[in-house]
Amino acid sequence: MTTVQTHEDPARALTDGAFVPVQTRSERPRSFEPADFGTPTGREVNWKHTPMARIAPLFAPATANDGVSYSFSSGEEFLAPSLKVGDAPRGEFFVPEDITGALAWQGSAEAMHISIPREDELEAPIVLDIEGQGADKRADGHIVIEAGAMSKAIVVLQHTGAAQYNQNLEILVRDGADLTVIALQKWDDEAVHASAHQATVGRDAKLTHFVVSFGGGVVRVNPNLDLTGQGAEGQMYGLSYADDGQHLESQVYMHHNGPETTGDVLYKTALQGKTARAVWIGDVLIGAGATGTDSYEANRNLLLTNGARADSIPNLEIKTGDIKGAGHASATGRFDDEQLFYLQARGIGELEARRLIVLGFLSEIPQKIQVPELQEALLAEIEREIATGVAVGVTA
């Protein structure tokens, strides 16, 4: 296997052998009507890496809308009254970016609203369990998480079972708040999941956002973070482990809108199996008014077997010269032979050496989660993936 680095000009795309202008995020329809987006064909720039035949069930409305159930393992007391269309703060920041977001909006007559009161500092995380009710069941949903000014909280969304599920997650971080949101995808192999996370972060506020994907057949989680207020901080982390037959995708967007904002993006993926697939597209926009910005994004992919494929596309646009720093990086490759040699030269067997390398590569992300129980559970899940897969064997 060879190391591959992939970059793409965000202003152009290759269609039928000719370069044509790409519709940017700001140019896409600002609409809540699915018909205004049309059914994707796979030729659109934001869909061209997605397996269209497999995700197609999400392009039709959920009629019964019974594909998932919601329950709280902890923190149910922070569940506020549900929000109809037009009820604040629903729609304060969220605007669908594609047909799946519009369907999730229209299919949610009442959106779930998790509200952390002003100045509250929660000792325990709020844990929302979202359980799929069957691989042939469809669901559309919209969830609003609102962190009041100067509050501090952790919200965990755990996805299990199987379903065909469109999901919108609208995150509102008020001035001075410190919010951590962790989206954990532990779906069964038959699940198909598309989710749009859109967040706005106020003055001197901080959002730490995690996307962790281990399960699901096709999982497409696209986070959009707007550092709106002066001094806002955003940290976006991703961890995924793609096995044979899995497609795990994230299109990550960070917009430095206010001055003196800070952003950090780091996504890591391990892939094993001939048809394992991962897609990461990272876009950072530093706006004209975002003076004093400090921003960096990186994506790292570790290929454990022949046939596994990772597409990694970082983009950076800067509209002001008055910044502290900005950069991006992307790398995709196989095991480092020098690392294997180093470990084996010290008496560690090849299989154990491979296990240690994979664990060391991925464990950086769980270590950033400030919930010891969840951190331990994720490390155990990585160990399970390594033990049950072919990563520790000879590549084939």
Helices and strands as residue ranges (DSSP letters): E 12-15, E 18-21, G 25-27, G 34-36, H 52-55, G 56-59, E 68-74, G 76-78, E 79-83, H 99-106, E 111-116, E 126-132, E 138-147, E 152-160, E 164-173, E 178-185, E 192-201, E 206-213, E 218-227, E 233-242, E 247-256, E 262-271, E 277-286, E 294-303, E 309-318, E 325-333, H 337-344, H 350-362, G 366-368, H 372-388
